[in-house]
Every structure is written in C-alpha cells, then in structure tokens.
C-alpha cells in the first residue's frame, strides 16, 4: 500500500482521491448508507469472485448442513 501511495504522489499511478471523496459523500448522505463500501472496480470484481467461491462451497456442503435439522 505504501509503495502505491508513493507512486501516486510522484506522478505514477493517479490517486483516485476526488472520485473516492465523491463516492463517500454520495453514500453518506443517503437514508441507508452501506455498512461496507467496496472502492475501485478491481475490488468489486474480487469481491464478486470471492462471493461466488463461497456460494459454491455452501452449495457443495448443503446436504450435510440439511442433515443437522
């Protein structure tokens, strides 16, 4: 993280400060702000991938879980 920050400060990868501030302001002023805010498209893609993995695992173990009722 620190390397990314340094690169963004030196003109490397542009830091998304303005976009991040706009996103936080947009959700903060709403009636029901999110408990968790995923920032950046890559992070959203990683989150979707991880949830898909979890759903597959839950489906695989559903018969064992149903046997505990």
Buried (B, 14 or more C-beta within 10 A) or exposed (E): EEEEEEEBEEEEEEEEEEEEEEBEEEEEEEEEEEEEEEEEEEEEEEEEEEEEEEEEEEEEEEEEEEEEE
